[in-house]
Amino acid sequence: MDVAVWLHSLGMERYEPVFRENAIDADVLRDLTADDLKELGIASVGHRRKLLDALTELRAQTGPRHSAASPGEAKGERRQVAVLFADLCGFTRMSREVDAEEVLAVLDRYFEQVDRTVEQHGGHVDKHVGDCVMAVFGAPVSHGNDVERAVRSALAIRDGMPDLSRALGRPVCVHIGIAGGEVVASGTGGATHREYTVTGDTVNLASRLTDAAEPGKILISESVRRPLADRLDCVEGGALSVKGFAEAVTAWCVAGLRRSRPGRPFVGRHHEMRQFRSVLQSCRDTGGGRTVLLRGEAGIGKTRLVEEFVREARESGFLSHTGLVLDFGASTGRGAIQSLVRGLLAADGSTDEAASATDVEHALASGLIDAGDTLFLEDLVDLPMGFEDRAVYEAMDNEMRVRGRRNALTRLVQRASRQQPRVLVVEDIHWSDESTLRDLAGLSETTAGCPAVLVLTVRTHGDSSEEPWRVATGEPYSLIDLGPLSAGDAHAMARSFPGAQAGLAGRCIERAAGNPLFLEQLLNDAQDGEGTGVPGSVRSLVQARLDRLDPADKTVLQAASVLGQLFEKEAVDFLVDGGGADADAGVALEPLVIGLLLRRQGTGFIFHHALIRDAIYDGLLKSRRRDLHRRAAQWYGERDLVLRAEHLDRAGEPGAALAYCEAARSQASGHRHEAALRLVERGLDLADQRSDRAALECLRGSVLHDLGDMKSALHAFESALEYATTDAERCRAWIGRATVKRIIDDLDGAWADLDYAAAASQGLLREEARIHFLRGNLCFPRGDIDGCVREHGRSLALARDACDPEQEAAALGGLGDGEYMRGRMISAHAAFSRCIELCQCHGFGRIEVANLPMRAITTWFTGEAASALDAALASVAAAQKVGHPRALAVAHHAAWHCLHDRAEWDRAWEHVAPALQCARELKSRRFEGEALAFRAELHRVAGRSREARADIEAALSISRETGMNYLGPAYLGVLARTTDDPVVFAQALAEGEALLAAGAVSHNHFLFRRDAIDACIDRKRWDAAAHHAAALEDYARREPSPFSGFFVARARALVSYGTGNRDPASLKELQRLRQEGSSLGFIYALQAIEAALSGEAR
């Protein structure tokens, strides 16, 4: 600014030569005091007063050097300040006893002296009220030690009263009150008059302390005493009942300030380094690592010590990788574990997607990871998956995905550390969620067995038994409790700062009291600070540093603080400039990086310390916070639904509850069920509309269902029903209840809920499709096969009308089940095939995997044993890959049938044990019986009759326990072939026929009749064999298949041959069947034909 212009604007141009001769430029001008003006020869009190007022306004305007806004126009903010009231004693009596003109003269001299004292100590005179001066230290400009300045100012005011009394010729005395804390500082007033002031409880308390102070006394609040406790001469002044405060306030009477007492002994850093070196040495010597837990309060220097650890490790031949747990603002792929994985895969720790994809490929080629790990690592490093990979990942259950990610991380750490020892650092684990803590526990276990050291940092908690590190570290660990810096260490740290002069460094070290963060900031800018939720001195320190910034930089930091500790340049652009074409917040960030307020982190930025971000955030007015959070929510929009919801939450927006619902749904669709559940719970905390609660409870039920917690899922759907106010909401809740009840075998309850849902589903096509699908599923165990097909057919039509491909695929699978139950294997195969094609087209991996085995089985029934075997083996691989045990069991069944008919006995055996294992893992007695029957048949084929009988009898025992209609007749057919006892043979066939007549699952008609035919042919019971062939033909008449056609024709040809028919037509039929059977893949069935043809040849 031009000093001459400024003087002219005040009508003080006469002093322009004096200012010029004394080199008073713009920088010097703003720091002039009343004494300086006297030395410049400005004798007029009025002129000095006018210049001092203008200088006060100038300092506020420039905020402190750059802003052009006047104090009255300043943006409101929350600031940590000390408020001082200095009130003349006996003024009312003096007003009555002395002429008004004399009273005014006293006030002028009093105000002049007190105002000057306040300004000399860096305070701001807020206002004069009657005979009282209100002054603020820390607004509009903070100096970092504002509390101390306020106390020193009060002492100077008190000590100056005797001189003032002598000058006035009458006794003058003051009583003073000082309170420290948060205020709202802003311009206030109307359009014609605005002034800068502060408001809040701190102002009220300072005024009450002044009222309570006796003449000549200074009363301070506890928040003023605490940071100066070792330097204040003070006594407790008792508890005051103050209006607006729930509890009595402790006041302290100040006599003076003294030098700081010697500090208590602090823990140094040399011991910690020795501990860490010993861990590194042990890791190198033994090849086994260890977990090191670094614990200390906020700002005590954990991060700085970790940097030293990393440097030491690198010099010892270790590679290091770092992750940071964030309490807020972490977008997808930025978690601690993800950061470690990116670092392990890429030496430069790149977060670029292309680079990460290349790194994964390189890691696979170099043997750092297995092929099966790539899918999980892609998820961990947030790489977009290919269509096929996404479908497979979608098909996995949550447990499989979690286990896969942790196993992949374990192998990566083990193999990487064996290439070169590693140090893995995870900072701020006190912010960790349960999932991250479990991951850290796994890492701790992994590093114990390989040359890797895991370093964790955590803040000290009040109750050590509740500290997260006790949860995270399952293996033995080394605990390092970090205390304040010793004086020697503090001086060594100060010497590392360029330009830190001995005097300045000493003052900073004294004020920092061993806290490295405080000292770092003091040495950077000779300031300190405090705030809500942040150590008091830290906030004032940060506040002071902000006051020295260009206003644009300060605005950028304030906006960034709303985004969280980690943020992207583009997001700050949007918050500051609305995302306009000229937005360029990145330019403003560079000086903040240089000034150690920010640092780069990948493609974004991170606050140099979490406390800096917290202090800046605390300084925002609630209204401005809400506005910035609203803008942040707008920015994240579809980019990150979770952060959008969190920002709407912090903005206090009524739409936050449903935003959490949308975010949770997106997490659930990505199979992050635990994260989805947390988001739903937060949404429920906020929701005050019944419709919102109904939607959230329905989603909670679905997530709990997917996690396998059926009891809690049912409770959630019941809560949704209670909150529902519309038919649509009630319909969805009833559907949810029915879904759970079907799984817990409350079939009647599920059917009743679906009836209620149907009554409320008018015009809801998706819900109607779901209702009919679930009804079809309920028809299946009831044995209502026609109902099953009918309901799934309706579901299919409605799903298509609703353009819902996922429900369409599910309905096709259900339709396939229904046709299978009716024995229409060709129709079933067509439905399963269409289902799988749709799944592959849209990536519905889990539906696809569930239906792949059934397509294989129906392919076999349609007479394509070779392609059926390929399909069965593919379904085994798919089910294994995604961890679908039920699909895996059925896939092994399908493979066994194909290999049995192809007479590949050794390969068939390979599927018996896995099928039995799946059954037992599923606790499925029905599947266990099926696997035992497979084993019995293979024993029979191998001539081990005793083992065969034992297994088939065990299978039958299970079937009689669980229901003979599932596979009982098929087991009886195997028994008829196995037994040597004619009575058992006859009883088995008779019981099997009776069960078929009573209504058994369709596959029994094919399997029992096939084995009954062979059992009768083995015993030369030709009429009985012909009877079973006719029965099979009759059952398959509705939809004949190559399977039924072949075995009926084969039975008749062998019966004809066995009863003595040797005419050419009979032999020609046997030859035709040999060719057909070979083509269909029914190799085992050809043995009897080959025997007949061989006998004829002899």
Secondary structure in CASP SS format (residue, H / E / C, confidence):
PFRMAT SS
TARGET T0000
AUTHOR 0000-0000-0000
METHOD secondary structure of the structure
MODEL  1
M C 1.00
D C 1.00
V H 1.00
A H 1.00
V H 1.00
W H 1.00
L H 1.00
H H 1.00
S H 1.00
L C 1.00
G C 1.00
M C 1.00
E H 1.00
R H 1.00
Y H 1.00
E H 1.00
P H 1.00
V H 1.00
F H 1.00
R H 1.00
E H 1.00
N C 1.00
A C 1.00
I C 1.00
D C 1.00
A H 1.00
D H 1.00
V H 1.00
L H 1.00
R C 1.00
D C 1.00
L C 1.00
T C 1.00
A H 1.00
D H 1.00
D H 1.00
L H 1.00
K H 1.00
E H 1.00
L C 1.00
G C 1.00
I C 1.00
A C 1.00
S C 1.00
V H 1.00
G H 1.00
H H 1.00
R H 1.00
R H 1.00
K H 1.00
L H 1.00
L H 1.00
D H 1.00
A H 1.00
L H 1.00
T H 1.00
E H 1.00
L H 1.00
R H 1.00
A H 1.00
Q H 1.00
T H 1.00
G C 1.00
P C 1.00
R C 1.00
H C 1.00
S C 1.00
A C 1.00
A C 1.00
S C 1.00
P H 1.00
G H 1.00
E H 1.00
A C 1.00
K C 1.00
G C 1.00
E E 1.00
R E 1.00
R E 1.00
Q E 1.00
V E 1.00
A E 1.00
V E 1.00
L E 1.00
F E 1.00
A E 1.00
D E 1.00
L E 1.00
C C 1.00
G C 1.00
F H 1.00
T H 1.00
R H 1.00
M H 1.00
S H 1.00
R H 1.00
E H 1.00
V C 1.00
D C 1.00
A H 1.00
E H 1.00
E H 1.00
V H 1.00
L H 1.00
A H 1.00
V H 1.00
L H 1.00
D H 1.00
R H 1.00
Y H 1.00
F H 1.00
E H 1.00
Q H 1.00
V H 1.00
D H 1.00
R H 1.00
T H 1.00
V H 1.00
E H 1.00
Q H 1.00
H C 1.00
G C 1.00
G C 1.00
H E 1.00
V E 1.00
D E 1.00
K E 1.00
H E 1.00
V E 1.00
G C 1.00
D C 1.00
C E 1.00
V E 1.00
M E 1.00
A E 1.00
V E 1.00
F E 1.00
G C 1.00
A C 1.00
P C 1.00
V C 1.00
S C 1.00
H C 1.00
G C 1.00
N C 1.00
D H 1.00
V H 1.00
E H 1.00
R H 1.00
A H 1.00
V H 1.00
R H 1.00
S H 1.00
A H 1.00
L H 1.00
A H 1.00
I H 1.00
R H 1.00
D H 1.00
G H 1.00
M H 1.00
P H 1.00
D H 1.00
L H 1.00
S H 1.00
R H 1.00
A H 1.00
L H 1.00
G C 1.00
R C 1.00
P C 1.00
V C 1.00
C C 1.00
V E 1.00
H E 1.00
I E 1.00
G E 1.00
I E 1.00
A E 1.00
G E 1.00
G E 1.00
E E 1.00
V E 1.00
V E 1.00
A E 1.00
S E 1.00
G E 1.00
T E 1.00
G E 1.00
G C 1.00
A C 1.00
T C 1.00
H C 1.00
R E 1.00
E E 1.00
Y E 1.00
T E 1.00
V E 1.00
T E 1.00
G C 1.00
D H 1.00
T H 1.00
V H 1.00
N H 1.00
L H 1.00
A H 1.00
S H 1.00
R H 1.00
L H 1.00
T H 1.00
D H 1.00
A H 1.00
A C 1.00
E C 1.00
P C 1.00
G C 1.00
K C 1.00
I E 1.00
L E 1.00
I E 1.00
S E 1.00
E H 1.00
S H 1.00
V H 1.00
R H 1.00
R H 1.00
P H 1.00
L H 1.00
A C 1.00
D C 1.00
R C 1.00
L E 1.00
D E 1.00
C E 1.00
V E 1.00
E E 1.00
G E 1.00
G E 1.00
A E 1.00
L E 1.00
S C 1.00
V C 1.00
K C 1.00
G C 1.00
F C 1.00
A C 1.00
E C 1.00
A C 1.00
V E 1.00
T E 1.00
A E 1.00
W E 1.00
C E 1.00
V E 1.00
A E 1.00
G E 1.00
L E 1.00
R C 1.00
R C 1.00
S C 1.00
R C 1.00
P C 1.00
G C 1.00
R C 1.00
P C 1.00
F C 1.00
V C 1.00
G C 1.00
R C 1.00
H H 1.00
H H 1.00
E H 1.00
M H 1.00
R H 1.00
Q H 1.00
F H 1.00
R H 1.00
S H 1.00
V H 1.00
L H 1.00
Q H 1.00
S H 1.00
C H 1.00
R H 1.00
D H 1.00
T H 1.00
G C 1.00
G C 1.00
G C 1.00
R E 1.00
T E 1.00
V E 1.00
L E 1.00
L E 1.00
R E 1.00
G E 1.00
E C 1.00
A C 1.00
G C 1.00
I C 1.00
G C 1.00
K H 1.00
T H 1.00
R H 1.00
L H 1.00
V H 1.00
E H 1.00
E H 1.00
F H 1.00
V H 1.00
R H 1.00
E H 1.00
A H 1.00
R H 1.00
E H 1.00
S C 1.00
G C 1.00
F C 1.00
L E 1.00
S E 1.00
H E 1.00
T E 1.00
G E 1.00
L E 1.00
V C 1.00
L C 1.00
D C 1.00
F C 1.00
G C 1.00
A C 1.00
S C 1.00
T C 1.00
G C 1.00
R C 1.00
G C 1.00
A H 1.00
I H 1.00
Q H 1.00
S H 1.00
L H 1.00
V H 1.00
R H 1.00
G H 1.00
L H 1.00
L H 1.00
A C 1.00
A C 1.00
D C 1.00
G C 1.00
S C 1.00
T C 1.00
D C 1.00
E H 1.00
A H 1.00
A H 1.00
S H 1.00
A H 1.00
T H 1.00
D H 1.00
V H 1.00
E H 1.00
H H 1.00
A H 1.00
L H 1.00
A H 1.00
S C 1.00
G C 1.00
L C 1.00
I C 1.00
D C 1.00
A H 1.00
G H 1.00
D H 1.00
T H 1.00
L H 1.00
F H 1.00
L H 1.00
E H 1.00
D H 1.00
L H 1.00
V C 1.00
D C 1.00
L C 1.00
P C 1.00
M C 1.00
G C 1.00
F H 1.00
E H 1.00
D H 1.00
R H 1.00
A H 1.00
V H 1.00
Y H 1.00
E H 1.00
A H 1.00
M C 1.00
D C 1.00
N H 1.00
E H 1.00
M H 1.00
R H 1.00
V H 1.00
R H 1.00
G H 1.00
R H 1.00
R H 1.00
N H 1.00
A H 1.00
L H 1.00
T H 1.00
R H 1.00
L H 1.00
V H 1.00
Q H 1.00
R H 1.00
A H 1.00
S H 1.00
R H 1.00
Q H 1.00
Q C 1.00
P C 1.00
R E 1.00
V E 1.00
L E 1.00
V E 1.00
V E 1.00
E E 1.00
D C 1.00
I H 1.00
H H 1.00
W H 1.00
S C 1.00
D C 1.00
E H 1.00
S H 1.00
T H 1.00
L H 1.00
R H 1.00
D H 1.00
L H 1.00
A H 1.00
G H 1.00
L H 1.00
S H 1.00
E H 1.00
T H 1.00
T H 1.00
A H 1.00
G C 1.00
C C 1.00
P C 1.00
A E 1.00
V E 1.00
L E 1.00
V E 1.00
L E 1.00
T E 1.00
V E 1.00
R E 1.00
T C 1.00
H C 1.00
G C 1.00
D C 1.00
S H 1.00
S H 1.00
E H 1.00
E C 1.00
P H 1.00
W H 1.00
R H 1.00
V H 1.00
A H 1.00
T C 1.00
G C 1.00
E C 1.00
P C 1.00
Y E 1.00
S E 1.00
L E 1.00
I E 1.00
D E 1.00
L C 1.00
G C 1.00
P C 1.00
L C 1.00
S C 1.00
A H 1.00
G H 1.00
D H 1.00
A H 1.00
H H 1.00
A H 1.00
M H 1.00
A H 1.00
R H 1.00
S C 1.00
F C 1.00
P C 1.00
G C 1.00
A C 1.00
Q C 1.00
A H 1.00
G H 1.00
L H 1.00
A H 1.00
G H 1.00
R H 1.00
C H 1.00
I H 1.00
E H 1.00
R H 1.00
A H 1.00
A C 1.00
G C 1.00
N C 1.00
P H 1.00
L H 1.00
F H 1.00
L H 1.00
E H 1.00
Q H 1.00
L H 1.00
L H 1.00
N H 1.00
D H 1.00
A C 1.00
Q C 1.00
D C 1.00
G E 1.00
E C 1.00
G E 1.00
T C 1.00
G C 1.00
V E 1.00
P C 1.00
G H 1.00
S H 1.00
V H 1.00
R H 1.00
S H 1.00
L H 1.00
V H 1.00
Q H 1.00
A H 1.00
R H 1.00
L H 1.00
D H 1.00
R C 1.00
L C 1.00
D C 1.00
P H 1.00
A H 1.00
D H 1.00
K H 1.00
T H 1.00
V H 1.00
L H 1.00
Q H 1.00
A H 1.00
A H 1.00
S H 1.00
V H 1.00
L H 1.00
G C 1.00
Q C 1.00
L E 1.00
F E 1.00
E C 1.00
K H 1.00
E H 1.00
A H 1.00
V H 1.00
D H 1.00
F H 1.00
L H 1.00
V H 1.00
D H 1.00
G C 1.00
G C 1.00
G C 1.00
A C 1.00
D C 1.00
A C 1.00
D C 1.00
A H 1.00
G H 1.00
V H 1.00
A H 1.00
L H 1.00
E H 1.00
P H 1.00
L H 1.00
V H 1.00
I H 1.00
G C 1.00
L C 1.00
L C 1.00
L E 1.00
R E 1.00
R E 1.00
Q E 1.00
G C 1.00
T C 1.00
G E 1.00
F E 1.00
I E 1.00
F E 1.00
H C 1.00
H C 1.00
A H 1.00
L H 1.00
I H 1.00
R H 1.00
D H 1.00
A H 1.00
I H 1.00
Y H 1.00
D H 1.00
G C 1.00
L C 1.00
L C 1.00
K H 1.00
S H 1.00
R H 1.00
R H 1.00
R H 1.00
D H 1.00
L H 1.00
H H 1.00
R H 1.00
R H 1.00
A H 1.00
A H 1.00
Q H 1.00
W H 1.00
Y H 1.00
G C 1.00
E C 1.00
R C 1.00
D C 1.00
L H 1.00
V H 1.00
L H 1.00
R H 1.00
A H 1.00
E H 1.00
H H 1.00
L H 1.00
D H 1.00
R H 1.00
A C 1.00
G C 1.00
E C 1.00
P C 1.00
G C 1.00
A H 1.00
A H 1.00
L H 1.00
A H 1.00
Y H 1.00
C H 1.00
E H 1.00
A H 1.00
A H 1.00
R H 1.00
S H 1.00
Q H 1.00
A H 1.00
S H 1.00
G C 1.00
H C 1.00
R C 1.00
H H 1.00
E H 1.00
A H 1.00
A H 1.00
L H 1.00
R H 1.00
L H 1.00
V H 1.00
E H 1.00
R H 1.00
G H 1.00
L H 1.00
D H 1.00
L H 1.00
A C 1.00
D C 1.00
Q C 1.00
R H 1.00
S H 1.00
D H 1.00
R H 1.00
A H 1.00
A H 1.00
L H 1.00
E H 1.00
C H 1.00
L H 1.00
R H 1.00
G H 1.00
S H 1.00
V H 1.00
L H 1.00
H H 1.00
D H 1.00
L C 1.00
G C 1.00
D C 1.00
M H 1.00
K H 1.00
S H 1.00
A H 1.00
L H 1.00
H H 1.00
A H 1.00
F H 1.00
E H 1.00
S H 1.00
A H 1.00
L H 1.00
E H 1.00
Y H 1.00
A C 1.00
T C 1.00
T C 1.00
D H 1.00
A H 1.00
E H 1.00
R H 1.00
C H 1.00
R H 1.00
A H 1.00
W H 1.00
I H 1.00
G H 1.00
R H 1.00
A H 1.00
T H 1.00
V H 1.00
K H 1.00
R H 1.00
I H 1.00
I C 1.00
D C 1.00
D C 1.00
L H 1.00
D H 1.00
G H 1.00
A H 1.00
W H 1.00
A H 1.00
D H 1.00
L H 1.00
D H 1.00
Y H 1.00
A H 1.00
A H 1.00
A H 1.00
A C 1.00
S C 1.00
Q C 1.00
G C 1.00
L C 1.00
L H 1.00
R H 1.00
E H 1.00
E H 1.00
A H 1.00
R H 1.00
I H 1.00
H H 1.00
F H 1.00
L H 1.00
R H 1.00
G H 1.00
N H 1.00
L H 1.00
C H 1.00
F H 1.00
P H 1.00
R H 1.00
G C 1.00
D C 1.00
I H 1.00
D H 1.00
G H 1.00
C H 1.00
V H 1.00
R H 1.00
E H 1.00
H H 1.00
G H 1.00
R H 1.00
S H 1.00
L H 1.00
A H 1.00
L H 1.00
A H 1.00
R H 1.00
D H 1.00
A C 1.00
C C 1.00
D C 1.00
P H 1.00
E H 1.00
Q H 1.00
E H 1.00
A H 1.00
A H 1.00
A H 1.00
L H 1.00
G H 1.00
G H 1.00
L H 1.00
G H 1.00
D H 1.00
G H 1.00
E H 1.00
Y H 1.00
M H 1.00
R C 1.00
G C 1.00
R C 1.00
M H 1.00
I H 1.00
S H 1.00
A H 1.00
H H 1.00
A H 1.00
A H 1.00
F H 1.00
S H 1.00
R H 1.00
C H 1.00
I H 1.00
E H 1.00
L H 1.00
C H 1.00
Q H 1.00
C H 1.00
H H 1.00
G C 1.00
F C 1.00
G H 1.00
R H 1.00
I H 1.00
E H 1.00
V H 1.00
A H 1.00
N H 1.00
L H 1.00
P H 1.00
M H 1.00
R H 1.00
A H 1.00
I H 1.00
T H 1.00
T H 1.00
W H 1.00
F H 1.00
T C 1.00
G C 1.00
E C 1.00
A H 1.00
A H 1.00
S H 1.00
A H 1.00
L H 1.00
D H 1.00
A H 1.00
A H 1.00
L H 1.00
A H 1.00
S H 1.00
V H 1.00
A H 1.00
A H 1.00
A H 1.00
Q H 1.00
K H 1.00
V H 1.00
G C 1.00
H C 1.00
P H 1.00
R H 1.00
A H 1.00
L H 1.00
A H 1.00
V H 1.00
A H 1.00
H H 1.00
H H 1.00
A H 1.00
A H 1.00
W H 1.00
H H 1.00
C H 1.00
L H 1.00
H H 1.00
D H 1.00
R C 1.00
A C 1.00
E C 1.00
W H 1.00
D H 1.00
R H 1.00
A H 1.00
W H 1.00
E C 1.00
H C 1.00
V H 1.00
A H 1.00
P H 1.00
A H 1.00
L H 1.00
Q H 1.00
C H 1.00
A H 1.00
R H 1.00
E H 1.00
L H 1.00
K C 1.00
S C 1.00
R H 1.00
R H 1.00
F H 1.00
E H 1.00
G H 1.00
E H 1.00
A H 1.00
L H 1.00
A H 1.00
F H 1.00
R H 1.00
A H 1.00
E H 1.00
L H 1.00
H H 1.00
R H 1.00
V H 1.00
A C 1.00
G C 1.00
R C 1.00
S H 1.00
R H 1.00
E H 1.00
A H 1.00
R H 1.00
A H 1.00
D H 1.00
I H 1.00
E H 1.00
A H 1.00
A H 1.00
L H 1.00
S H 1.00
I H 1.00
S H 1.00
R H 1.00
E H 1.00
T H 1.00
G C 1.00
M H 1.00
N H 1.00
Y H 1.00
L H 1.00
G H 1.00
P H 1.00
A H 1.00
Y H 1.00
L H 1.00
G H 1.00
V H 1.00
L H 1.00
A H 1.00
R H 1.00
T H 1.00
T C 1.00
D C 1.00
D C 1.00
P H 1.00
V H 1.00
V H 1.00
F H 1.00
A H 1.00
Q H 1.00
A H 1.00
L H 1.00
A H 1.00
E H 1.00
G H 1.00
E H 1.00
A H 1.00
L H 1.00
L H 1.00
A H 1.00
A H 1.00
G C 1.00
A C 1.00
V C 1.00
S C 1.00
H H 1.00
N H 1.00
H H 1.00
F H 1.00
L H 1.00
F H 1.00
R H 1.00
R H 1.00
D H 1.00
A H 1.00
I H 1.00
D H 1.00
A H 1.00
C H 1.00
I H 1.00
D H 1.00
R C 1.00
K C 1.00
R C 1.00
W H 1.00
D H 1.00
A H 1.00
A H 1.00
A H 1.00
H H 1.00
H H 1.00
A H 1.00
A H 1.00
A H 1.00
L H 1.00
E H 1.00
D H 1.00
Y H 1.00
A H 1.00
R H 1.00
R H 1.00
E C 1.00
P C 1.00
S C 1.00
P H 1.00
F H 1.00
S H 1.00
G H 1.00
F H 1.00
F H 1.00
V H 1.00
A H 1.00
R H 1.00
A H 1.00
R H 1.00
A H 1.00
L H 1.00
V H 1.00
S H 1.00
Y H 1.00
G H 1.00
T C 1.00
G C 1.00
N C 1.00
R C 1.00
D C 1.00
P H 1.00
A H 1.00
S H 1.00
L H 1.00
K H 1.00
E H 1.00
L H 1.00
Q H 1.00
R H 1.00
L H 1.00
R H 1.00
Q H 1.00
E H 1.00
G H 1.00
S H 1.00
S H 1.00
L H 1.00
G C 1.00
F C 1.00
I C 1.00
Y C 1.00
A C 1.00
L H 1.00
Q H 1.00
A H 1.00
I H 1.00
E H 1.00
A H 1.00
A H 1.00
L H 1.00
S H 1.00
G H 1.00
E H 1.00
A H 1.00
R C 1.00
END
